[in-house]
Amino acid sequence: MTETYGSARPIAFLIDCLLFLGLALALLYPLTRMDADRFRIGTPLPEFGSVVSTTTRNGTTTATISGTWTSATCVTPDPVPEAVLVGILPDQVDRVLVCADTFMGLPSGHTTHVVYRLFGETQSGLQGNQTITVRKVLGSAQYALSTDAAANPVRPLFPLGLMTFGLMGAVAALGWPTPGKLITGLRVHAPEGACHPCRELRRLGPFLLASGFTLLTGLLEGVLLALPTLQMAQFAAQIAFWIFAAWYYAWPYLRSARAARYDLATGCRVVLA
C-alpha cells in the first residue's frame, strides 16, 4: 500500500463536494418550488465580489446583482416597509432594493438590501427661529435582510451546506467509497481498532459546524442577526472559519508527506487502491 498526500486527495474532496452538492440541490429543489422564501439554497449573506448594475426603462429602475454562484433582479419598493430599516432613520437611507435571488440558476427567495449613510460629528446652530442640525457624512454601509417579495421580513432555512456535508459524511462513515475516491483511485485504510466514523466526523466536522451556524443564522434572523453590527460579525465568523480550515486541512499538505490531522487522530490512512 502506498500512502499519498499529493493532489489526489484535494481533487477527490472537490469531486465529492460537487457531486453531493448536486444531490442536495436535487433533494431541496421541490421545497424551494413550494416556498423559496422559507427554504433557501443560497447563503444568508451577500456574496463577496458581487457586482451591482442599474438600468432605468420607462421611469422604472431595475438593479441586478451578479456573483460567481448567485444572481438577483432587484426593484425599489414604494413605499419602503418600516420593518426592513432595522433602526435606521429614514433620512439615513440612500437606497432600498428588494431582490429575487437565484443560486446556480435556481430560485432562492428574496433579499432586501438597505444602503444607508454613516454620520460623524453633529453640529447644531440657529437660523432665524429654527435650529439647524448638520451631520458630517463619513460614508455608506449596507446590510441584507431575508424577506418576501413585499419586503416583509421572514426567517428562512439554509439547509444546503448541512445536507451536502451530512450526506457525504454518512456515505463515508458507512465505509463506502465516495465517488471522488473511486475516480482518483484512493481508499481509506482503517486497521483493526481504528474508528472510521470518528475519522469522518473529524474530517467533515468543521464544515458541518459551519453549515449548522448558517442554518441557525436564518432561524435567528429578525431577532438578532438582522442588525447591521451583528451581520458584520457573521462576515468575521466566515473569515475565521477559512483561516481555521487553512490550518486544519491545508497546512499538513504544505508540510509534504504528513498525514492529515484526522487520520493521525483516528489511526486511519488514505492509500492508493
VENHU-V316143 format. One record per backbone hydrogen bond with DSSP energy under -1.0 kcal/mol. CO is the residue of the C=O (numbers start at 0). NH is the residue of the N-H. E is the energy in kcal/mol with one decimal. If there is no record, write none. Layout:
co=CO nh=NH e=E
co=CO nh=NH e=E
//
This chain:
co=1 nh=271 e=-1.9
co=6 nh=10 e=-2.1
co=7 nh=11 e=-2.5
co=8 nh=12 e=-2.3
co=9 nh=13 e=-2.4
co=10 nh=14 e=-2.5
co=11 nh=15 e=-2.3
co=12 nh=16 e=-2.5
co=13 nh=17 e=-2.3
co=14 nh=18 e=-2.5
co=15 nh=19 e=-2.9
co=16 nh=20 e=-1.9
co=17 nh=21 e=-2.0
co=18 nh=22 e=-1.9
co=19 nh=23 e=-2.5
co=20 nh=24 e=-2.5
co=21 nh=25 e=-2.1
co=22 nh=26 e=-1.9
co=23 nh=27 e=-2.1
co=24 nh=28 e=-2.0
co=27 nh=31 e=-2.1
co=28 nh=32 e=-2.0
co=29 nh=33 e=-1.2
co=30 nh=34 e=-2.5
co=34 nh=38 e=-2.6
co=37 nh=156 e=-3.4
co=46 nh=49 e=-1.5
co=50 nh=65 e=-2.6
co=52 nh=63 e=-2.8
co=54 nh=61 e=-3.1
co=56 nh=59 e=-2.3
co=59 nh=56 e=-2.5
co=61 nh=54 e=-2.9
co=62 nh=73 e=-3.9
co=63 nh=52 e=-2.4
co=64 nh=71 e=-2.1
co=65 nh=50 e=-2.8
co=68 nh=103 e=-3.3
co=69 nh=66 e=-2.5
co=70 nh=101 e=-2.5
co=71 nh=64 e=-2.4
co=72 nh=99 e=-2.7
co=73 nh=62 e=-2.0
co=74 nh=97 e=-3.2
co=80 nh=83 e=-1.2
co=81 nh=84 e=-1.5
co=84 nh=87 e=-1.9
co=88 nh=91 e=-2.0
co=91 nh=116 e=-2.9
co=94 nh=114 e=-3.0
co=96 nh=112 e=-2.9
co=97 nh=74 e=-2.1
co=98 nh=110 e=-2.2
co=99 nh=72 e=-1.6
co=100 nh=107 e=-2.5
co=101 nh=70 e=-1.8
co=102 nh=105 e=-1.8
co=105 nh=102 e=-2.9
co=108 nh=100 e=-2.8
co=109 nh=146 e=-1.7
co=110 nh=98 e=-3.1
co=111 nh=144 e=-2.5
co=112 nh=96 e=-2.5
co=113 nh=142 e=-1.7
co=114 nh=93 e=-2.8
co=114 nh=94 e=-1.7
co=115 nh=140 e=-2.7
co=117 nh=137 e=-3.3
co=117 nh=138 e=-1.1
co=120 nh=135 e=-2.2
co=122 nh=133 e=-3.6
co=124 nh=131 e=-3.6
co=126 nh=129 e=-1.7
co=129 nh=126 e=-3.2
co=131 nh=124 e=-2.4
co=133 nh=122 e=-3.1
co=135 nh=119 e=-4.0
co=138 nh=117 e=-3.2
co=140 nh=115 e=-2.5
co=142 nh=113 e=-2.6
co=144 nh=111 e=-3.2
co=145 nh=153 e=-2.1
co=147 nh=150 e=-1.9
co=151 nh=147 e=-1.6
co=156 nh=39 e=-2.7
co=158 nh=162 e=-2.6
co=159 nh=163 e=-2.6
co=160 nh=164 e=-2.4
co=161 nh=165 e=-1.8
co=162 nh=166 e=-2.4
co=163 nh=167 e=-1.9
co=164 nh=168 e=-2.4
co=165 nh=169 e=-2.2
co=166 nh=170 e=-2.1
co=167 nh=171 e=-2.0
co=168 nh=172 e=-2.8
co=169 nh=173 e=-1.4
co=170 nh=175 e=-1.5
co=171 nh=174 e=-1.7
co=177 nh=181 e=-2.2
co=178 nh=182 e=-2.4
co=179 nh=183 e=-2.0
co=180 nh=185 e=-2.5
co=184 nh=272 e=-2.6
co=186 nh=270 e=-2.8
co=188 nh=268 e=-2.2
co=190 nh=193 e=-2.5
co=194 nh=198 e=-1.7
co=195 nh=199 e=-1.9
co=196 nh=200 e=-2.2
co=197 nh=201 e=-2.3
co=198 nh=202 e=-2.6
co=199 nh=203 e=-2.6
co=200 nh=204 e=-1.4
co=203 nh=207 e=-2.5
co=204 nh=208 e=-2.7
co=205 nh=209 e=-2.3
co=206 nh=210 e=-2.4
co=207 nh=211 e=-2.4
co=208 nh=212 e=-2.2
co=209 nh=213 e=-1.9
co=210 nh=214 e=-2.2
co=211 nh=215 e=-2.4
co=212 nh=216 e=-2.2
co=213 nh=217 e=-1.4
co=214 nh=218 e=-1.4
co=215 nh=219 e=-2.1
co=216 nh=220 e=-1.1
co=219 nh=222 e=-2.6
co=219 nh=223 e=-1.9
co=223 nh=226 e=-1.7
co=226 nh=230 e=-2.1
co=227 nh=231 e=-1.6
co=228 nh=232 e=-1.1
co=229 nh=233 e=-1.3
co=230 nh=234 e=-1.6
co=231 nh=235 e=-2.1
co=232 nh=236 e=-2.2
co=233 nh=237 e=-2.1
co=234 nh=238 e=-2.3
co=235 nh=239 e=-2.5
co=236 nh=240 e=-2.1
co=237 nh=241 e=-2.0
co=238 nh=242 e=-1.9
co=239 nh=243 e=-2.3
co=240 nh=244 e=-2.8
co=241 nh=245 e=-1.9
co=242 nh=246 e=-1.7
co=243 nh=247 e=-3.0
co=244 nh=248 e=-3.0
co=244 nh=249 e=-1.0
co=245 nh=250 e=-1.8
co=249 nh=253 e=-1.8
co=250 nh=254 e=-1.1
co=252 nh=255 e=-1.1
co=259 nh=263 e=-2.2
co=260 nh=264 e=-1.9
co=261 nh=265 e=-1.0
co=262 nh=266 e=-1.5
co=268 nh=188 e=-4.1
co=269 nh=3 e=-1.1
co=270 nh=186 e=-2.1
//
